């Protein structure tokens, strides 16, 4: 797939958004039985999967693979669910490549949010003001701050439809309770040292409104 193909970024984001710390024998046993889980196909499906993974949503059901060549689906009690939840994080979180992998997640969220929600937030007065500061800044610091504000509004708008799903997941005990909003949670995957990666598509999109 060409390097400039947008599907590369969304594919990497989906791949990296959820990793799990587990014994290699258990990983191998799973693949001896299954080809793998059904993967999201459309960009919207991938966005939903990435956002919910970043928010820490973990199902209350799991596959018991303890017996070789066999499995059974079980309901997790609170202790089992918490044990699994603590071992799930974005892939590479403990490796040297964690910044690069986190950035792929942030870049996909930013690019998809800009495509789907920028026009919606452009009607807000505060955003319009920041757009002018971003496109015609008095300093690089002003451009940086304006870009962050615009991205925050755009990301909030892009995840709005997923908020009820996230709330239901909390209600069902699928995620640790967190007072942060869904937009604020996913923004933590925007790596500070690579913000320019998010500003490039932002500038391209804003040029159409200027």
Secondary structure, DSSP 8 states (H G I E B T S, - for coil): --TT-HHHHHHHHHHHS-EE---HHHHHHHHHH-S------SHHHHHHHHHHHHTT---SEEEE--STT--EEEE--HHHHHHHHTTEESTTTTSTTHHHHHHHHHHHHHHHHHHHHHHHHTTSHHHHHHHHHHHT-SSHHHHHHHHHHHHHHHHHHHTGGGHHHHHHHHHTT-S---SS-HHHHHHTTS-GGGHHHHHHHHHHHHHTT-
